[in-house]
Amino acid sequence: MPRLRRAGPRAAIRRPVAAATAMVLGLLTLAYARLHAWETRAREEDRDGGYSTETVIVTALLVILALAVIGIIGRALIDKANSIDL
């Protein structure tokens, strides 16, 4: 009867990495297949799936507002941090 070799420490590291890699590749393949199916169905049903002009404008305004708020808060935080004496 042949003797079985024990796996070394590298094998213990390779197994989880290989499993994680296989899982990520499987999820990417599934996502690609799902997106391809949606695109095919949309083309068959002759839908463009586009946004209206109003939706695009409102979204752009919300993004601009969010960037302005982030800028104001960021500037306030930087000023406050610079005013601290050590």
GIWORA-V250908 format. One record per residue. N is the residue number from 1. RES is the residue in one letter. SS is DSSP state (hx for helix, st for strand, lp for the rest). PSI is psi in whole degrees, -180 to 180 (none if undefined). OMEGA is omega in whole degrees, 0 to 359 (NA if undefined). Layout:
N;RES;SS;PSI;OMEGA / N;RES;SS;PSI;OMEGA
This chain:
1;M;lp;129;182 / 2;P;lp;149;179 / 3;R;lp;142;177 / 4;L;lp;137;178 / 5;R;lp;142;177 / 6;R;lp;143;179 / 7;A;lp;140;180 / 8;G;lp;-177;182 / 9;P;hx;-28;179 / 10;R;hx;-36;179 / 11;A;hx;-34;179 / 12;A;hx;-29;178 / 13;I;hx;-39;183 / 14;R;hx;-37;183 / 15;R;hx;-51;179 / 16;P;hx;-36;179 / 17;V;hx;-43;179 / 18;A;hx;-40;179 / 19;A;hx;-43;179 / 20;A;hx;-40;178 / 21;T;hx;-44;179 / 22;A;hx;-39;180 / 23;M;hx;-43;180 / 24;V;hx;-44;178 / 25;L;hx;-38;177 / 26;G;hx;-42;179 / 27;L;hx;-39;177 / 28;L;hx;-41;178 / 29;T;hx;-42;178 / 30;L;hx;-43;179 / 31;A;hx;-43;178 / 32;Y;hx;-44;180 / 33;A;hx;-41;180 / 34;R;hx;-46;180 / 35;L;hx;-39;178 / 36;H;hx;-41;179 / 37;A;hx;-42;178 / 38;W;hx;-42;180 / 39;E;hx;-43;179 / 40;T;hx;-45;180 / 41;R;hx;-40;180 / 42;A;hx;-38;179 / 43;R;hx;-38;180 / 44;E;hx;-35;181 / 45;E;lp;1;177 / 46;D;lp;44;175 / 47;R;lp;144;177 / 48;D;lp;-24;177 / 49;G;lp;20;183 / 50;G;lp;164;177 / 51;Y;lp;154;174 / 52;S;lp;162;180 / 53;T;hx;-39;180 / 54;E;hx;-43;180 / 55;T;hx;-41;180 / 56;V;hx;-42;180 / 57;I;hx;-45;180 / 58;V;hx;-42;179 / 59;T;hx;-43;179 / 60;A;hx;-42;179 / 61;L;hx;-40;178 / 62;L;hx;-38;178 / 63;V;hx;-44;178 / 64;I;hx;-43;178 / 65;L;hx;-44;180 / 66;A;hx;-41;178 / 67;L;hx;-38;178 / 68;A;hx;-43;179 / 69;V;hx;-43;178 / 70;I;hx;-41;178 / 71;G;hx;-43;180 / 72;I;hx;-47;180 / 73;I;hx;-41;179 / 74;G;hx;-44;179 / 75;R;hx;-42;179 / 76;A;hx;-41;179 / 77;L;hx;-41;180 / 78;I;hx;-43;178 / 79;D;hx;-43;179 / 80;K;hx;-42;180 / 81;A;hx;-38;179 / 82;N;hx;-23;181 / 83;S;lp;-7;180 / 84;I;lp;127;177 / 85;D;lp;132;179 / 86;L;lp;none;NA
